[in-house]
Amino acid sequence: MPRPTTAQLAYGSCTVILSTLAMLLLSQTSSGMGIAVIALSALALGLLVAMTVPLPKTVSSTAARPVAPRAPAPAPVIPVPRPEAVREPVHETTAS
């Protein structure tokens, strides 16, 4: 099992602390059994949050995946200059 990241520890700890405080304030319980149930549920919620934080991608996981070869880039099309047709002046003929 991989070690937890800093983000996982931070999110999980904050979730445990804040959810414990919120549940204790909302339930207004003073019995030992009620406090134990709230503490255990807060720990479970913190664990759930810590485990669902997305893990950073590692280099080894991307290196293990085969990379498809890339198709070569098409050669650039260079226009070939065409010799222009020789233009001769048009001689007008006059009707006589």
N, C-alpha and C positions, 0 to 999 in steps of 0.2 A: 504494500500500500504506500503510495507516495506521501511525502510530508505535506502538511497543509501550508498554503501560502499565507503571506501577511494579510492579504485581503480577506481570506477565509477566516483567519483568527479574529480580525477586527470586526467583521460583520457578525460572526457568531457570538462574540463577547458582548457587543452592543445589543444584540437581540435578546440575549439572556438577561442582561441588566434592565433594559427598558421594559421588556415584557413582564418581568417579575414585579417591578415597581407598579406598572399599570394594573396588573391583575390584583396585587395586594390592595391598591387604592380603590379599585372598583368593587372588589368583593367585601372589603372591610372586615375580613376574617381575623380572629385573634386566637383561634385554636391551633394547636400544634399540628394536628392532622391536616387542616386546611392550608397552612403555610407549606407543609411538606408536599402536598399535591400541587400547589402553585409552583414551587421551586422545581419539581420534577418536570412539570409540563413546560416551564420556561427553558430548562436544559434541553428537552427534546426539540423544542422549537428552534433554539439556537443551533443545535446540531443539524437540523434540517436546512436552515438558512446557510450554514457554513458549507454544507456539502453541495448545495445547488449553485454556489458562486461559480461562474465559468472559469475554467483553468486556462492559463496562458498557453499558447501553442509553443511546443518545443521544436527545436531543429531536427531532432531525431525522428519525430513523427512525420514531418514533411519529407525527410530524406528517404524514409522507407517506402514511400509511395512512388511507383514508377512514373516517369515523366514521358509523355508521348512525344515522339520526334516532331519537330516543327517543319512544316512544308517550306521549301525555299521561297524567298520573295521573288515575285515575277520581275523579269528584267525590264528596265525602263524602255519605253518605246521612244526612239529618237526619229523624228520625222526626216525623211530624205528629201532634200531640195530637188524639185523637178525643174528642168529647164523650161522656161516659158516659151510658148509658141511665138514664132516670129510674126509680128503683126505688120501687115502691109496696109498703106493708106488705100482707101476706097476711091477709085476714080469715078467721078460722076460723068455720066454720058448725057449729053443734051440732045433732046429731040429736035431735029431740024426740019 
